[in-house]
Amino acid sequence: MLSEQTPSTEVRAEGRTEAGAEAQPVTAGPIDDGAVTIVYSDEFLLHDTGWGHPERPDRLRAIVAALQTAPFADRLRWHSPQLVPASDAPIDPLTQALRRAHEPDYIHHVRLLANRGGGQLEVDTPISARSYEVARLAVQAWLDGMDEAIATGQPVFVAARPPGHHALRHRGMGFCLFANAAIAALTALEAGQAQRVAIVDWDVHHGNGTEAIVRDHPQIAYCSIHQSPAYPGTGRPGVADRDYQLLNLPVPPGADGSTYQALVEAQLLPFLRNFDPDLLIISAGYDANRDDPLAQIHLQPEDYGWLTRSLLGISRRMVLGLEGGYDLNSLARSVYETILACLSS
Ligand SMILES: [Zn+2]
């Protein structure tokens, strides 16, 4: 069902670990065959948040089922991320990547809590015995997706959990353990794979963790469209936004696709054109759906299609990684529309 990693991807992964390496030419990757790569592993189901928690394994089961039965299923290329066994090196490449965004003490804390069988990382963020390992694999999945998008110049979708955009340098929160999007951006820059990375966060909640980690980095722009007021209470536009590297677009409860479309055309796309990114990282949460139980925005699944097409007009070197989205039906339909847009535009 899931195909193995291609040898050419392994070569690119080696290139990334060489800090300060020359930017990899896009032509170094495989020839584009019109397919979209989905990065996924059944291991992501093993992060157990307990009965009744909205951020649950069934979210990924719903997405995978929708994609495997889609009319375009034969145009999807499945890639399964792997944790590289620890080497003799003092710090393995994945831990190096984690430390670009997180304090070593925090990473150690997550590991210890998992090793003790799990517990509450925060009041709303339970973890289980396998969660540390699974969260590391999720980071690897985002890095693999980033490598693939850079190598092929085509969008890649990462269906991984746990999500990451609320995770701060020194603590997890809001169902998030490690800051996947920020880690991918910092790693691409460190390896010279990109020069200007834009992170677009369309999850209905503000990505407070991502913003806090990347906001002072001169080569990273961060933009979020989110409901306000809502969790976590951050993301208000500020005077510092005028440096064109930070754009927070709060929308009120009850807003629908027309509100989003107006903001995207009037503010988001001009912001991105001005920054001129050579890599787009999308924090793709689907909890702005009308049917989502955690927010009050009224997007339809089709809205994620035009949103994706709009952003592909900025750059096709795009990695989309799953953040929130808690109504299984609208989550699966929205990811479907996202992938359809990637295939058809
Ligand atoms: Zn969210």
Residues whose N, C-alpha, C, O or C-beta is under 5 A from the ligand:
A	BS01	ZN	D203 V204 H205 G285 D287 G324
